[in-house]
Amino acid sequence: MGIVYRHQKQEPLTIEEMDGNFANLDERVKNLETKPPLAEGIANVAQEGDQLMILGSRGVYSCLVPHTSTDFQQDQGNWALVFEV
């Protein structure tokens, strides 16, 4: 059973619907606890011109701004997925 939303039903949820929502969420949490998603690994790091390319297990990432520091402290928001593997 999926989650029942009050705004879609346009009336209050019944006790059974609320219990069903909690049961659904509880099952999802249990699944995540027993089978957590795999972390992304780094397969390769390469430089192409002034761009740093990181090949991860889920895609290739490239920084969107020029690197101005040898300490490599770029804002995480400047990274973009180039393509997914």
C-alpha positions in Angstrom: 0.0 0.0 0.0 1.3 3.4 -0.9 1.2 6.5 1.3 -2.2 8.2 1.4 -2.0 12.0 1.4 -4.7 14.2 3.0 -4.4 16.9 0.3 -5.0 14.4 -2.4 -7.9 12.7 -0.6 -9.3 16.2 0.3 -10.7 14.9 3.7 -9.1 13.7 6.9 -7.3 10.4 6.9 -8.8 7.5 8.7 -6.9 5.7 11.5 -6.3 2.8 9.1 -4.8 5.2 6.5 -2.6 6.8 9.1 -1.4 3.4 10.4 -0.8 2.3 6.8 1.3 5.4 6.2 3.4 4.7 9.3 3.7 1.0 8.3 4.9 2.1 4.8 7.5 4.5 6.1 8.6 1.9 8.7 9.2 -0.7 6.0 11.2 1.8 3.9 13.4 2.7 6.9 14.0 -1.0 7.7 15.0 -1.6 4.0 17.5 1.3 4.1 18.9 0.0 7.4 19.4 -3.6 6.1 20.4 -2.6 2.5 22.0 0.9 2.6 22.7 2.5 -0.8 26.3 2.0 -1.9 28.6 4.9 -1.5 30.2 6.3 -4.6 33.8 5.4 -5.1 36.4 7.3 -7.0 37.9 5.4 -9.9 40.2 8.0 -11.4 41.1 11.7 -11.0 42.5 13.4 -14.1 43.3 16.9 -15.3 42.1 18.1 -18.7 43.5 21.6 -19.4 42.6 23.6 -16.3 39.7 21.3 -15.4 39.8 18.6 -12.8 37.8 15.5 -13.8 36.7 13.0 -11.2 35.5 9.6 -12.5 33.2 8.1 -9.9 31.3 4.9 -9.9 28.1 6.9 -10.8 29.5 9.4 -13.3 32.1 11.9 -14.2 32.3 15.2 -12.4 34.0 18.5 -13.4 34.3 21.7 -11.5 32.4 24.6 -13.1 34.8 27.4 -12.0 38.6 27.8 -12.6 40.8 26.5 -9.9 42.5 29.4 -8.2 44.1 27.5 -5.3 46.6 24.7 -5.1 44.8 23.7 -1.8 41.7 22.7 -3.9 39.1 24.2 -1.6 36.3 24.8 -4.1 32.7 25.2 -3.0 30.8 21.9 -3.4 28.1 23.7 -5.3 30.4 24.4 -8.2 30.6 20.8 -9.3 28.4 19.3 -12.0 27.8 15.8 -13.3 29.2 15.6 -16.8 27.7 12.2 -17.6 26.5 9.2 -15.7 28.0 5.8 -16.0 
